[in-house]
């Protein structure tokens, strides 16, 4: 049986780094202050992700951090798609640019190779 080792290192561009930083900051803010075990764990994971993203452009994640970030970006991308279909003209205009940014992140960093 062959053991498949996966590299969880991402080389993040400046613009993508800015989007990810804002996204993770918001997630840390939303999960902080909660006493639930799951939320405390999520807060700790997002805090370490934020620290790693701020340290350098080449970020080495653990498996848990990588999949937590990937799942949150996918969930946010899907949520924005749903909001765009229900939104008015101005909301669609703003949400479509965000949806494109998250789509770009998904295809560039989190797509299976």
Residue pairs with C-beta under 8 A, 6 or more apart in sequence:
6 63
8 60
8 61
8 62
8 63
8 65
8 66
9 58
9 59
9 60
9 61
10 58
10 59
10 61
10 109
11 57
11 58
12 20
12 53
12 57
12 58
12 59
12 109
13 57
14 57
16 104
16 105
16 108
16 109
17 53
17 57
19 101
19 102
19 105
20 53
20 69
20 105
21 50
21 53
21 54
23 72
23 73
23 76
24 46
24 49
24 50
24 53
24 69
25 50
27 42
27 46
27 72
28 43
28 46
28 47
28 50
31 39
31 40
31 42
31 43
31 46
32 43
34 40
34 43
42 68
45 64
45 65
45 68
46 68
48 65
49 61
49 65
49 68
49 69
52 59
52 60
52 61
52 65
53 59
61 69
70 110
73 102
73 105
73 106
73 110
74 106
74 110
76 102
77 99
77 102
77 103
77 106
80 95
80 98
80 99
80 102
81 99
83 91
83 95
84 91
84 92
84 95
84 96
84 99
87 95
